[in-house]
């Protein structure tokens, strides 16, 4: 069986993608706080929901990237 090697470049890229998903989650939460006129303490008290939203967004993005890779391989 062949060893699978994950390079540092790939790990760094995935961490940046996950960070971007977290930032989108925080900005979405901030937008909801402003839109619904809620106190800004919810920015910190709802961090659990933001983390879950970020992970879900990351996996949805991962599925889209996987489908794009499969389509790219099929076209070749």
Backbone as ProteinMPNN parsed JSONL, in Angstrom:
{"seq_chain_A": "XXXXXXXXXXXXXXXXXXXXXXXXXXXXXXXXXXXXXXXXXXXXXXXXXXXXXXXXXXXXXXXXXXXXXXXXXXXX", "coords_chain_A": {"N_chain_A": [[0.834, -1.174, 0.0], [0.516, 2.24, -0.79], [2.025, 5.098, 0.698], [0.372, 8.032, 1.822], [1.066, 11.309, 1.276], [0.738, 14.411, 2.664], [1.352, 17.582, 1.859], [2.916, 20.485, 3.363], [2.105, 22.801, 2.115], [-0.443, 22.214, 1.122], [-1.843, 21.765, 3.506], [-1.645, 24.315, 4.65], [-3.107, 25.802, 2.758], [-5.685, 24.689, 3.061], [-6.215, 25.411, 5.693], [-6.35, 28.175, 5.385], [-8.643, 28.317, 3.797], [-10.54, 27.323, 5.584], [-10.342, 29.314, 7.549], [-11.298, 31.482, 6.065], [-13.95, 30.642, 5.738], [-14.754, 30.79, 8.4], [-14.549, 33.536, 8.831], [-16.51, 34.435, 7.062], [-18.702, 33.353, 8.389], [-18.659, 34.843, 10.8], [-19.063, 37.419, 9.786], [-21.605, 37.066, 8.688], [-23.059, 36.58, 11.023], [-22.666, 39.057, 12.269], [-23.99, 40.702, 10.433], [-26.615, 39.749, 10.781], [-27.047, 40.497, 13.419], [-27.006, 43.289, 13.217], [-29.117, 43.674, 11.377], [-31.384, 42.644, 12.719], [-31.426, 44.216, 14.951], [-30.146, 43.482, 17.411], [-28.371, 43.078, 20.567], [-24.803, 43.71, 20.674], [-23.428, 41.885, 22.17], [-24.164, 39.401, 21.451], [-22.477, 38.716, 19.449], [-20.34, 37.46, 20.608], [-21.542, 35.587, 22.284], [-22.827, 33.84, 20.603], [-20.91, 32.337, 19.351], [-20.513, 29.614, 19.137], [-22.493, 28.739, 17.357], [-21.568, 30.057, 15.119], [-19.155, 28.746, 14.634], [-20.082, 26.151, 14.031], [-21.611, 26.766, 11.736], [-19.513, 27.623, 10.111], [-18.013, 25.265, 9.766], [-19.889, 23.659, 8.44], [-20.193, 25.204, 6.116], [-17.57, 24.969, 5.147], [-17.466, 22.203, 4.53], [-19.468, 22.071, 2.565], [-18.283, 23.668, 0.63], [-16.057, 22.075, 0.169], [-17.259, 19.845, -1.03], [-18.185, 21.024, -3.409], [-15.717, 21.701, -4.541], [-14.676, 19.137, -4.871], [-16.462, 18.015, -6.754], [-15.922, 19.744, -8.882], [-13.266, 19.016, -9.378], [-13.633, 16.356, -10.183], [-15.142, 16.718, -12.52], [-13.254, 18.093, -14.013], [-11.32, 16.104, -14.339], [-12.789, 14.244, -15.818], [-13.23, 15.615, -18.179], [-10.665, 15.76, -19.232]], "CA_chain_A": [[0.0, 0.0, 0.0], [1.312, 3.456, -0.89], [1.828, 6.132, 1.717], [-0.224, 9.286, 1.372], [1.828, 12.427, 1.816], [0.045, 15.695, 2.572], [2.403, 18.59, 1.996], [2.617, 21.652, 4.191], [1.405, 23.777, 1.277], [-1.856, 21.829, 1.075], [-2.395, 21.998, 4.843], [-1.77, 25.758, 4.807], [-4.207, 26.252, 1.913], [-6.945, 24.269, 3.68], [-6.43, 26.251, 6.875], [-6.807, 29.476, 4.894], [-10.036, 28.161, 3.359], [-11.342, 27.217, 6.81], [-10.36, 30.649, 8.142], [-12.212, 32.289, 5.256], [-15.308, 30.215, 6.093], [-15.045, 31.342, 9.723], [-14.76, 34.981, 8.675], [-17.843, 34.579, 6.463], [-19.659, 33.089, 9.464], [-18.677, 35.993, 11.716], [-19.707, 38.541, 9.089], [-23.028, 36.744, 8.604], [-23.604, 36.818, 12.358], [-22.677, 40.502, 12.472], [-25.082, 41.232, 9.617], [-27.887, 39.407, 11.421], [-27.167, 41.323, 14.627], [-27.374, 44.641, 12.786], [-30.419, 43.646, 10.708], [-32.457, 42.395, 13.683], [-31.266, 45.155, 16.063], [-29.823, 42.743, 18.627], [-27.169, 43.616, 21.231], [-23.56, 43.199, 20.118], [-22.894, 40.788, 22.985], [-24.455, 38.155, 20.744], [-21.336, 38.408, 18.601], [-19.504, 36.523, 21.361], [-22.335, 34.517, 22.889], [-23.279, 32.923, 19.561], [-19.724, 31.869, 18.645], [-20.692, 28.182, 18.854], [-23.256, 28.635, 16.111], [-20.701, 30.529, 14.041], [-18.206, 27.667, 14.355], [-20.825, 25.09, 13.332], [-21.908, 27.296, 10.407], [-18.262, 27.64, 9.363], [-17.669, 23.885, 9.405], [-20.843, 23.253, 7.4], [-19.81, 25.933, 4.912], [-16.33, 24.36, 4.669], [-17.767, 20.918, 3.894], [-20.179, 22.347, 1.319], [-17.268, 24.135, -0.307], [-15.246, 20.906, -0.144], [-18.023, 19.045, -1.994], [-18.148, 21.743, -4.682], [-14.368, 21.546, -5.074], [-14.538, 17.742, -5.292], [-17.214, 17.868, -8.009], [-15.165, 20.45, -9.919], [-12.109, 18.187, -9.694], [-14.101, 15.195, -10.947], [-15.502, 17.195, -13.863], [-11.999, 18.421, -14.684], [-10.686, 14.831, -14.725], [-13.591, 13.617, -16.851], [-13.012, 16.363, -19.422], [-9.36, 15.336, -19.748]], "C_chain_A": [[0.883, 1.243, 0.0], [0.995, 4.408, 0.254], [1.213, 7.371, 1.079], [0.536, 10.415, 2.067], [1.033, 13.71, 1.586], [1.093, 16.766, 2.853], [1.939, 19.748, 2.886], [1.851, 22.712, 3.424], [-0.09, 23.481, 1.236], [-2.525, 22.084, 2.428], [-2.618, 23.494, 5.063], [-2.938, 26.301, 3.992], [-5.554, 25.895, 2.541], [-7.245, 25.075, 4.942], [-6.891, 27.647, 6.479], [-8.267, 29.405, 4.431], [-10.954, 28.075, 4.575], [-11.43, 28.559, 7.531], [-11.304, 31.57, 7.383], [-13.667, 31.929, 5.566], [-15.704, 30.768, 7.461], [-15.322, 32.841, 9.64], [-16.123, 35.25, 8.046], [-18.917, 34.336, 7.519], [-19.782, 34.253, 10.435], [-19.37, 37.181, 11.057], [-21.207, 38.309, 8.917], [-23.709, 36.998, 9.95], [-23.697, 38.316, 12.643], [-23.799, 41.16, 11.669], [-26.441, 40.948, 10.227], [-28.114, 40.244, 12.677], [-27.606, 42.735, 14.257], [-28.779, 44.665, 12.206], [-31.566, 43.502, 11.707], [-32.345, 43.26, 14.944], [-31.069, 44.434, 17.396], [-28.591, 43.359, 19.279], [-25.89, 42.953, 20.685], [-22.904, 42.124, 20.981], [-23.178, 39.438, 22.343], [-23.327, 37.768, 19.798], [-20.432, 37.383, 19.287], [-20.309, 35.352, 21.914], [-22.804, 33.489, 21.868], [-22.111, 32.323, 18.779], [-19.813, 30.373, 18.32], [-21.445, 27.959, 17.557], [-22.409, 29.068, 14.916], [-19.699, 29.439, 13.652], [-18.9, 26.537, 13.599], [-21.166, 25.526, 11.916], [-20.66, 27.283, 9.538], [-17.853, 26.246, 8.91], [-18.604, 23.372, 8.315], [-20.514, 23.927, 6.081], [-18.536, 25.355, 4.304], [-16.614, 23.042, 3.953], [-18.568, 21.097, 2.612], [-19.214, 22.819, 0.241], [-16.366, 22.983, -0.744], [-15.949, 20.019, -1.167], [-18.015, 19.704, -3.364], [-16.775, 21.597, -5.33], [-14.133, 20.128, -5.566], [-15.26, 17.497, -6.614], [-16.472, 18.563, -9.148], [-13.937, 19.647, -10.337], [-12.516, 16.98, -10.532], [-14.477, 15.591, -12.368], [-14.245, 17.501, -14.663], [-11.303, 17.153, -15.164], [-11.469, 14.125, -15.839], [-13.355, 14.295, -18.198], [-11.669, 15.994, -20.045], [-9.515, 13.963, -20.329]], "O_chain_A": [[1.887, 1.293, 0.711], [-0.143, 4.508, 0.712], [1.509, 7.706, -0.068], [0.628, 10.458, 3.294], [0.698, 14.048, 0.451], [1.646, 16.84, 3.95], [0.747, 19.95, 3.118], [1.043, 23.44, 4.0], [-0.909, 24.397, 1.306], [-3.656, 22.568, 2.478], [-3.651, 23.899, 5.597], [-3.68, 27.16, 4.467], [-6.468, 26.72, 2.548], [-8.403, 25.384, 5.223], [-7.73, 28.24, 7.158], [-9.034, 30.341, 4.655], [-12.023, 28.685, 4.593], [-12.483, 28.905, 8.066], [-12.031, 32.354, 7.993], [-14.521, 32.812, 5.646], [-16.85, 31.168, 7.664], [-16.226, 33.349, 10.304], [-16.818, 36.184, 8.446], [-19.93, 35.035, 7.544], [-20.887, 34.608, 10.845], [-20.168, 37.87, 11.692], [-21.992, 39.253, 8.991], [-24.801, 37.563, 10.004], [-24.692, 38.787, 13.193], [-24.475, 42.064, 12.16], [-27.327, 41.803, 10.199], [-29.24, 40.65, 12.964], [-28.477, 43.309, 14.91], [-29.555, 45.573, 12.503], [-32.6, 44.156, 11.566], [-33.092, 43.055, 15.901], [-31.741, 44.736, 18.382], [-27.843, 44.085, 18.623], [-25.904, 41.788, 20.288], [-21.92, 41.515, 20.561], [-22.516, 38.447, 22.65], [-23.233, 36.61, 19.388], [-19.829, 36.539, 18.623], [-19.796, 34.236, 21.999], [-23.148, 32.368, 22.244], [-22.301, 31.848, 17.659], [-19.243, 29.923, 17.327], [-21.083, 27.097, 16.756], [-22.526, 28.502, 13.829], [-19.43, 29.237, 12.468], [-18.354, 26.021, 12.624], [-21.025, 24.737, 10.982], [-20.738, 26.965, 8.351], [-17.394, 26.072, 7.782], [-18.157, 22.721, 7.371], [-20.555, 23.284, 5.032], [-18.425, 25.257, 3.082], [-16.062, 22.79, 2.882], [-18.368, 20.344, 1.658], [-19.318, 22.417, -0.917], [-15.956, 22.923, -1.904], [-15.305, 19.495, -2.076], [-17.856, 19.022, -4.376], [-16.681, 21.392, -6.54], [-13.458, 19.932, -6.576], [-14.717, 16.838, -7.5], [-16.4, 18.032, -10.256], [-13.601, 19.6, -11.52], [-11.823, 16.622, -11.484], [-14.162, 14.872, -13.317], [-14.176, 17.204, -15.855], [-10.757, 17.124, -16.267], [-10.874, 13.482, -16.704], [-13.288, 13.631, -19.232], [-11.556, 15.925, -21.269], [-8.546, 13.391, -20.828]]}, "name": "protein", "num_of_chains": 1, "seq": "XXXXXXXXXXXXXXXXXXXXXXXXXXXXXXXXXXXXXXXXXXXXXXXXXXXXXXXXXXXXXXXXXXXXXXXXXXXX"}
